[in-house]
Amino acid sequence: MKIAVSSMGKNIESNASDIFGRCPYFIIVEIEDNEIKKIEAIENKNINQMGGAGISIAKLIAEKDVETVITGNIGPRALDVLNQFKIKIYSGNGMIKEVIQEFINGKLKEIKK
């Protein structure tokens, strides 16, 4: 399973970002047997886009075959795009490593349309 976490930094020791579309980075984590197997950081090049930053990054996340997104807040248009790709969205904050463990343990709340 691939998970994308909106992030303030480039690694899992960074804090999750409260903002989906304008966070500096996304940490993409592959989880297998409830363990982190692979980590990739991608820079959000849409951060300074005048409009539609959330939509653009949602499409990029979908292209990376992500199944779940963890973020603080997400706008309605980005939420719609992720829903179209059947990507689940969960609310989480704190250090990414801990947020991912909370997800694995089933403690995060799903954000529904």
Contacts in CASP RR format, 6 or more apart in sequence:
PFRMAT RR
TARGET T0000
AUTHOR 0000-0000-0000
METHOD contacts of the structure
MODEL  1
MKIAVSSMGKNIESNASDIFGRCPYFIIVEIEDNEIKKIEAIENKNINQM
GGAGISIAKLIAEKDVETVITGNIGPRALDVLNQFKIKIYSGNGMIKEVI
QEFINGKLKEIKK
1 30 0 8 1.000
1 31 0 8 1.000
1 32 0 8 1.000
1 67 0 8 1.000
1 68 0 8 1.000
2 28 0 8 1.000
2 29 0 8 1.000
2 30 0 8 1.000
2 31 0 8 1.000
2 64 0 8 1.000
2 65 0 8 1.000
2 66 0 8 1.000
2 67 0 8 1.000
2 68 0 8 1.000
3 28 0 8 1.000
3 29 0 8 1.000
3 30 0 8 1.000
3 31 0 8 1.000
3 66 0 8 1.000
3 67 0 8 1.000
3 68 0 8 1.000
3 69 0 8 1.000
3 70 0 8 1.000
3 100 0 8 1.000
3 103 0 8 1.000
4 26 0 8 1.000
4 27 0 8 1.000
4 28 0 8 1.000
4 29 0 8 1.000
4 61 0 8 1.000
4 64 0 8 1.000
4 66 0 8 1.000
4 68 0 8 1.000
4 69 0 8 1.000
4 70 0 8 1.000
5 16 0 8 1.000
5 26 0 8 1.000
5 27 0 8 1.000
5 28 0 8 1.000
5 29 0 8 1.000
5 69 0 8 1.000
5 70 0 8 1.000
5 71 0 8 1.000
5 96 0 8 1.000
5 99 0 8 1.000
5 100 0 8 1.000
6 16 0 8 1.000
6 17 0 8 1.000
6 18 0 8 1.000
6 19 0 8 1.000
6 20 0 8 1.000
6 21 0 8 1.000
6 23 0 8 1.000
6 25 0 8 1.000
6 26 0 8 1.000
6 69 0 8 1.000
6 70 0 8 1.000
6 71 0 8 1.000
6 72 0 8 1.000
7 14 0 8 1.000
7 15 0 8 1.000
7 16 0 8 1.000
7 17 0 8 1.000
7 23 0 8 1.000
7 24 0 8 1.000
7 25 0 8 1.000
7 26 0 8 1.000
7 27 0 8 1.000
7 41 0 8 1.000
7 96 0 8 1.000
8 14 0 8 1.000
8 15 0 8 1.000
8 16 0 8 1.000
8 17 0 8 1.000
8 23 0 8 1.000
8 24 0 8 1.000
8 25 0 8 1.000
9 15 0 8 1.000
9 24 0 8 1.000
9 25 0 8 1.000
9 27 0 8 1.000
9 41 0 8 1.000
10 25 0 8 1.000
10 27 0 8 1.000
10 41 0 8 1.000
11 27 0 8 1.000
11 39 0 8 1.000
11 41 0 8 1.000
11 96 0 8 1.000
12 27 0 8 1.000
12 29 0 8 1.000
12 36 0 8 1.000
12 39 0 8 1.000
12 95 0 8 1.000
12 96 0 8 1.000
12 97 0 8 1.000
12 100 0 8 1.000
13 95 0 8 1.000
13 96 0 8 1.000
13 97 0 8 1.000
14 25 0 8 1.000
14 27 0 8 1.000
14 95 0 8 1.000
14 96 0 8 1.000
15 93 0 8 1.000
15 94 0 8 1.000
15 95 0 8 1.000
15 96 0 8 1.000
16 70 0 8 1.000
16 71 0 8 1.000
16 72 0 8 1.000
16 92 0 8 1.000
16 93 0 8 1.000
16 94 0 8 1.000
16 95 0 8 1.000
16 96 0 8 1.000
16 99 0 8 1.000
17 23 0 8 1.000
17 24 0 8 1.000
17 25 0 8 1.000
17 71 0 8 1.000
17 72 0 8 1.000
18 71 0 8 1.000
18 72 0 8 1.000
18 73 0 8 1.000
18 93 0 8 1.000
19 71 0 8 1.000
19 72 0 8 1.000
19 73 0 8 1.000
20 54 0 8 1.000
20 57 0 8 1.000
20 58 0 8 1.000
20 69 0 8 1.000
20 71 0 8 1.000
20 72 0 8 1.000
20 73 0 8 1.000
20 74 0 8 1.000
20 75 0 8 1.000
20 78 0 8 1.000
21 44 0 8 1.000
21 46 0 8 1.000
21 47 0 8 1.000
21 53 0 8 1.000
21 54 0 8 1.000
21 57 0 8 1.000
21 58 0 8 1.000
21 74 0 8 1.000
21 75 0 8 1.000
21 78 0 8 1.000
22 44 0 8 1.000
22 46 0 8 1.000
22 47 0 8 1.000
22 53 0 8 1.000
22 54 0 8 1.000
23 44 0 8 1.000
23 47 0 8 1.000
23 71 0 8 1.000
24 43 0 8 1.000
24 44 0 8 1.000
24 47 0 8 1.000
25 41 0 8 1.000
25 42 0 8 1.000
25 43 0 8 1.000
25 44 0 8 1.000
26 41 0 8 1.000
26 42 0 8 1.000
26 44 0 8 1.000
26 57 0 8 1.000
26 61 0 8 1.000
27 39 0 8 1.000
27 40 0 8 1.000
27 41 0 8 1.000
27 96 0 8 1.000
28 39 0 8 1.000
28 40 0 8 1.000
28 41 0 8 1.000
28 42 0 8 1.000
28 64 0 8 1.000
28 66 0 8 1.000
29 36 0 8 1.000
29 38 0 8 1.000
29 39 0 8 1.000
29 40 0 8 1.000
29 100 0 8 1.000
30 36 0 8 1.000
30 37 0 8 1.000
30 38 0 8 1.000
30 39 0 8 1.000
31 37 0 8 1.000
31 100 0 8 1.000
31 104 0 8 1.000
34 104 0 8 1.000
36 100 0 8 1.000
42 60 0 8 1.000
42 64 0 8 1.000
44 53 0 8 1.000
44 57 0 8 1.000
46 52 0 8 1.000
46 53 0 8 1.000
46 54 0 8 1.000
46 56 0 8 1.000
46 57 0 8 1.000
46 60 0 8 1.000
47 53 0 8 1.000
49 56 0 8 1.000
52 77 0 8 1.000
54 74 0 8 1.000
54 75 0 8 1.000
54 77 0 8 1.000
54 78 0 8 1.000
54 81 0 8 1.000
55 77 0 8 1.000
55 78 0 8 1.000
55 81 0 8 1.000
57 78 0 8 1.000
58 78 0 8 1.000
58 81 0 8 1.000
58 82 0 8 1.000
58 85 0 8 1.000
58 87 0 8 1.000
59 81 0 8 1.000
61 69 0 8 1.000
61 82 0 8 1.000
61 87 0 8 1.000
62 81 0 8 1.000
62 82 0 8 1.000
62 85 0 8 1.000
62 87 0 8 1.000
66 87 0 8 1.000
67 87 0 8 1.000
67 88 0 8 1.000
68 87 0 8 1.000
68 88 0 8 1.000
68 89 0 8 1.000
68 90 0 8 1.000
68 103 0 8 1.000
69 82 0 8 1.000
69 87 0 8 1.000
69 88 0 8 1.000
69 89 0 8 1.000
69 90 0 8 1.000
70 89 0 8 1.000
70 90 0 8 1.000
70 91 0 8 1.000
70 92 0 8 1.000
70 99 0 8 1.000
70 100 0 8 1.000
70 103 0 8 1.000
70 108 0 8 1.000
71 89 0 8 1.000
71 90 0 8 1.000
71 91 0 8 1.000
71 92 0 8 1.000
72 91 0 8 1.000
72 92 0 8 1.000
72 93 0 8 1.000
74 82 0 8 1.000
74 89 0 8 1.000
74 111 0 8 1.000
79 89 0 8 1.000
79 111 0 8 1.000
79 113 0 8 1.000
80 113 0 8 1.000
82 89 0 8 1.000
83 113 0 8 1.000
88 110 0 8 1.000
89 110 0 8 1.000
89 111 0 8 1.000
90 103 0 8 1.000
90 108 0 8 1.000
90 109 0 8 1.000
90 110 0 8 1.000
90 111 0 8 1.000
91 108 0 8 1.000
91 109 0 8 1.000
91 110 0 8 1.000
91 111 0 8 1.000
92 99 0 8 1.000
92 102 0 8 1.000
92 108 0 8 1.000
92 109 0 8 1.000
93 99 0 8 1.000
99 108 0 8 1.000
102 108 0 8 1.000
END
